[in-house]
Amino acid sequence: MSGYTQNASVAAAIVRQQIEKILRSGEFKSSEVLSNLLRFLANHSIDQPGEVAKEYDVAVVALGRPEGFDPRTDSAVRVHAARLRAKLAEYYMSEGADDPILIEVPKGSYHVSWRQRGGAPPRSESPPLQPVLSPQAGNAWKWFGMGFAAAIVLACAVVTIWLSARPAGVPTAVKTFWQPFLQSPQPPIIVFSNHRFAGSSATGLRHFREGIDSPSDANDTYSGTGTVMAVAELSSLFSLFGRTPQLKRAELLTWDGAQTANVIFVGAPEANSRLRELAPLEHFAFKSSYDEPQFGTGGIVNLHPEAGEESIYFGPNRPFTFDYTVVARLPNLRPDRKVLILAGTNTYGCQAAAEFVTRADLLENLYARVRVASGERLPDFEALLKVNITGGVPLRFQILAVRPHNRAPATR
């Protein structure tokens, strides 16, 4: 029992060290609220394993809300928890890119989880305590200690391999939805949008004008916040399946590789040139903000509106409190390859689309709309969603329309 207690204390120390490293990072130094929330959830998860913190306690203790806090009318905890997940994703894409311990706040509950990202097991900054033995007992314990250590090393190796290989904790609805993207040995390609501007942040940016501006003036190094979060969501999901996706800016995608792979487009056609060229949708289209009606506002065109539906769903203007987004799964040129489109009228819609296809509760709503059980194969489809946004975080989702996709793959 003492050996178990010692290992548990070392694991807790490693987690606490990782939490403190995160809290010292640039992403968290500027946010006292999110730092308090992460520290509270981490301490609760370490000190009370298996017990999820109550929303009321999180609000009062971590966020400083009054004791009369009512979670039914105040969404502060849910909003800040979503912001915390986003901030952790930003950290692990920048300062924490090489950290061996991955700290996560799973959706749907208030606690912190941690796992190794792979490679050598992490080590605590302070060595574990060693027992003090008398000389007479030294030889007797020597061989026992060596055997015990070897057993521990072997057990840790087995557990590490098992954790890194298993897609544990992935609900059936999520596994079924993503199964076509996991069957190929070729890694899926995530193609994320990058706006084309002219100029720089120092001289001022404006949209690049095709045929007017010189190609040498083009600046395509910018991607939206929601696009970055969408890529992080998808990459995190694929890691649970033991897969590493290939990331490509839209301008760098070649059709030789794309037409035989599983491809995920993140971003609307206005900022994703390859999606504009592919144009495989048959029920919806994207209205550019440069087009009428409502010049300056993007939108999603409903090509075959049914009763109660609008012909154009116009996106928001600042402040962004909602967005419309298309989630569509289509066939690629090879019959065993798929194309997934996650595209809103702005960057937050893209983030919402990625969250939709990685959450079991939201996917189960989709399965119910097409009348397919969550464990059965989902036919190709095109769906239009509306999402409410608070503080840059997608919160409430509504499926406005779902259509079966029957068109054959487009050829170039």
Secondary structure, DSSP 8 states (H G I E B T S, - for coil): -HHHHHHHHHHHHHHHHHHHHHHTSHHHHT-HHHHHHHHHHHHHHHHSTT----HHHIIIIIS---TT--TTT--HHHHHHHHHHHHHHHHHTTTTTT-SEEEE--TTSS--EEEE-SSS----SS--------HHHHHHHHHHHHHHHHHHHHHHHHHHHHHHH--TT--HHHHHHHHHHHSSSS--EEEE--EEEEEETTTEEEE--TTTS-GGGEEEEE--HHHHHHHHHHHHHHHHTT---EEEEGGG--HHHHTTS-EEEES-GGG-HHHHHH---SSEEEE-TTSSSSTT--EEEESS--TT--SEEE---SS--EEEEEEEEEE-SSTT-EEEEEEESSHHHHHHHHHHTT-HHHHHHHHHHTT--TTS----EEEEEEEEEETTEEEEEEEEEEEE--------
